[in-house]
């Protein structure tokens, strides 16, 4: 009797988790440092790459030129950088320019964190597929080749590590 109850309960949990995984990602509505609005809903049918970084993060600094090169070669993919150390906007913008960050820059203020969640490690890259579902969400340095594989579907990777 106890075994049947546990079996039914575990099946229910698996079903619920499967349904949750199939839901689209939470929408976001961000404004970059140039005043441009970025909403996930506006990018339906396109891949969206969001990269969280900080000025003090060495792997972040190393990956920014690779992400910029990817963005230049793949203009149909939306790329947005989010600087989590947003206390000094002028400093962050100057730093971004110096490192080759020429794609939209969003400051990681409280409203951004509420929408996208707090990042436990940096750098972190989140990729939304053309239907708006999270296809990839992992901490660690990313490179141009990995971005190309992930946004063309040639390298299947679980969404969470």
Helices and strands as residue ranges (DSSP letters): H 2-22, E 29-31, E 37-39, G 40-43, E 48-53, H 58-73, E 78-83, H 89-99, E 104-107, H 110-116, E 124-128, E 134-139, H 144-152
